[in-house]
């Protein structure tokens, strides 16, 4: 997102750094905020960070099969992230987790798809650990929020 705060940029950079090696080792790909995730209904969004394990096409302008999507919340986009995007992302069959990361406090919210297709909401705080599917990766909130003022 253009025009974001320094802390928002730090969080996005930390998340990319903390997940990059595992994504590369798994054969999946990480994308940052200039690649579109297209929903089955045709809506397209530019998530802050997402992982896909779909076959790569270097010329593609969008992806349709993310495993997880991360949005770092900001005042200007929070309502859309929690409403429209959440609703539309949940329609993507491959999506296993939608993660909302606060830049104002050490707080991460996760909407996780269960085996039966239902969704579970969880809140992570303090020294909790974020479990990211497809990579089977655990990322501590302390690491995500390191050096955030």
C-alpha positions, 0 to 999 in steps of 0.5 A, spaced: 500 500 500 502 506 497 503 511 503 503 507 509 507 508 515 514 506 517 511 501 522 506 498 517 512 497 512 517 494 517 511 489 519 510 487 512 518 487 511 519 482 517 513 478 515 516 477 508 523 475 511 520 470 516 517 466 511 521 467 505 526 461 506 520 456 508 516 458 502 522 457 497 524 450 500 517 448 499 516 450 492 511 455 493 511 463 492 510 469 496 507 475 493 507 482 496 502 488 495 503 489 487 500 482 485 492 481 485 489 475 488 482 474 484 476 471 487 471 466 484 466 472 483 472 476 479 474 481 485 481 482 485 485 485 491 492 487 492 494 483 499 500 486 503 503 478 503 500 472 500 503 465 499 500 460 493 503 454 491 499 454 484 503 453 478 508 459 476 507 463 470 512 469 470 507 473 466 501 472 470 498 479 473 494 475 478 493 469 482 487 465 484 489 460 489 492 463 495 494 458 501 494 464 506 493 472 505 496 477 510 493 484 511 497 489 515 491 493 518 491 501 517 486 506 518 484 507 511 483 500 509 481 496 516 473 496 514 474 493 507 479 488 510 474 486 515 468 486 511 468 486 503 475 482 503 474 477 508 467 475 505 470 475 498 477 471 500 473 466 504 470 464 497 477 462 495 477 454 495 484 454 496 485 459 502 486 456 509 488 462 513 486 470 512 491 474 517 490 481 520 496 484 523 495 490 527 500 496 526 498 499 533 499 494 538 502 487 538 495 483 535 494 478 530 487 476 528 486 469 524 480 466 520 482 459 519 479 454 515 477 448 518 477 441 515 470 441 514 470 447 511 468 452 516 472 458 519 475 459 526 477 466 528 483 466 533 486 472 536 494 472 538 497 477 542 504 478 546 508 472 545 503 467 542 505 464 535 502 465 528 501 458 525 502 459 517 499 453 513 502 450 507 509 451 510 507 448 516 511 454 519 510 458 526 512 465 527 512 468 533 509 475 534 515 477 538 519 476 531 513 480 527 513 486 532 521 487 533 523 494 532 516 496 532 515 503 536 
